[in-house]
Amino acid sequence: MLDNPRLYPILLILVGAGSLTMAFTAQYGFDLEPCILCLYQRVPFAVAIGLGAIGMWRPEWLAGVFALAVLTFATGATIAFYHVGVEQHWWVSACTGDVADRVSGSDLLASLQAKQPKSCDTVDWTFLGISMATWNVVFSGGLAVVSAYVLKTRKWEA
């Protein structure tokens, strides 16, 4: 079963779809409003679905697909790590709640007239005391490592 080249792109699709399902369930099922960094963290999972579809369509491209999957999940882990840093106030981001101190009066007035997105340094929900962004660092980083392992150990004949 593990020698079936179609298994691996199917797993990419399932990981991407499952992760996005969890994100949309948190957003729409539990009313957890995402910030802009939360939304950015969804992009690598959508890319994973696309990579899996390419791998299903063109099994001879699986080595390239998994090389891109490593980069995609590493990028996701990096975005999530940046988000954790914003949550923990390790650095300042344009989407933190205290950025109003750093803008001009006219910029502040213009921003008050527009709908304000959720602040990225607000943690609405944790599991075991760990924020969703922190869990995503672990999950995406793990997926990058697993994808690199699959890339290195599999023989990619179509």
C-alpha positions in Angstrom: 0.0 0.0 0.0 2.8 2.5 0.8 4.3 1.8 -2.6 1.2 3.2 -4.3 2.3 6.6 -5.7 -1.3 7.9 -5.6 -1.4 7.5 -1.8 0.9 10.5 -1.1 -0.9 13.1 -3.1 -4.2 11.9 -1.6 -2.6 12.5 1.8 -1.7 16.1 0.8 -5.3 16.7 -0.3 -6.6 15.3 3.0 -4.2 17.3 5.2 -5.1 20.5 3.3 -8.8 19.9 3.3 -8.9 18.7 6.9 -6.9 21.8 8.1 -9.1 24.2 6.2 -12.2 22.4 7.5 -11.0 22.9 11.1 -10.3 26.6 10.4 -13.7 27.2 8.9 -15.4 25.3 11.7 -13.6 27.5 14.2 -14.6 30.6 12.3 -18.2 29.8 11.4 -19.2 27.1 13.9 -17.6 28.7 17.0 -17.6 32.4 16.0 -13.8 32.7 16.3 -13.0 35.7 14.1 -9.7 35.3 12.3 -7.2 38.0 12.1 -5.3 38.7 8.9 -2.4 36.4 10.0 -4.9 33.6 10.7 -6.1 34.0 7.1 -2.5 33.9 5.8 -1.9 30.7 7.6 -4.7 29.0 5.6 -3.0 29.6 2.3 -0.4 26.9 2.5 -3.1 24.3 3.2 -5.0 25.4 0.1 -1.7 25.1 -1.9 -1.3 21.6 -0.4 -4.6 20.7 -1.9 -3.5 22.0 -5.3 -0.2 20.1 -5.0 -2.0 16.9 -4.2 -4.3 17.4 -7.2 -1.2 17.9 -9.4 0.4 14.8 -8.0 -2.8 12.8 -8.7 -3.0 14.1 -12.3 0.8 13.8 -13.0 2.3 11.0 -10.8 5.6 11.5 -12.6 5.9 15.0 -11.0 5.6 13.7 -7.4 9.2 14.5 -6.6 8.6 18.1 -7.6 5.3 18.1 -5.8 6.8 17.0 -2.6 9.7 19.4 -2.9 7.1 22.2 -3.2 5.2 20.7 -0.3 8.3 21.0 1.9 8.6 24.6 1.0 4.8 25.2 1.4 4.6 23.7 4.9 7.8 25.4 6.0 6.3 28.7 4.8 3.2 27.9 6.8 5.2 27.2 9.9 7.1 30.5 9.4 3.9 32.5 9.1 2.5 30.8 12.2 5.7 31.5 14.1 5.5 35.1 13.2 1.9 35.1 14.4 3.0 33.6 17.7 5.6 36.4 18.0 2.9 39.0 17.5 0.6 37.3 20.1 3.5 37.2 22.6 4.6 40.8 21.8 8.0 39.7 20.8 7.8 42.1 17.9 5.3 44.7 16.6 3.1 44.1 13.7 0.7 46.4 11.8 -2.2 44.3 13.0 -1.6 44.5 16.7 -4.0 46.4 18.9 -1.5 49.0 20.0 -0.5 50.2 16.5 -2.9 53.2 16.8 -0.1 54.9 18.9 2.2 54.8 15.9 0.0 56.3 13.2 -0.9 59.9 12.3 -4.2 61.5 13.3 -5.4 61.4 9.7 -4.5 57.7 9.3 -6.3 57.0 12.6 -9.4 58.9 11.4 -9.5 57.0 8.1 -9.0 53.7 9.9 -11.9 54.4 12.2 -14.2 54.9 9.3 -13.4 51.4 7.9 -14.4 48.1 9.5 -11.5 47.2 11.8 -10.1 43.6 11.4 -9.4 41.6 14.5 -6.2 42.4 16.2 -3.5 39.8 15.6 -2.2 39.8 19.2 -5.6 38.7 20.6 -5.7 35.0 21.5 -9.4 33.9 21.5 -8.9 30.2 22.1 -6.3 27.9 23.4 -5.9 24.1 23.8 -3.8 23.0 26.7 -2.9 26.6 27.2 -1.4 26.9 23.7 -2.8 29.2 21.0 -4.0 28.0 17.6 -1.0 29.8 15.9 1.4 27.9 18.2 -0.2 24.6 17.3 0.1 25.5 13.7 3.8 26.1 14.1 4.1 22.5 15.4 1.7 21.0 12.8 3.1 22.8 9.7 6.7 22.2 10.8 5.9 18.6 11.3 4.3 18.4 7.9 7.4 20.0 6.3 9.6 17.3 8.0 7.3 14.5 7.0 7.2 15.8 3.4 11.0 16.0 3.3 11.2 12.4 4.6 8.7 11.2 1.9 10.6 13.1 -0.7 13.9 11.6 0.3 12.8 8.0 0.9 10.2 7.3 -1.9 11.0 6.1 -5.4 8.9 8.2 -7.7 8.1 5.9 -10.6 4.8 6.6 -12.3 
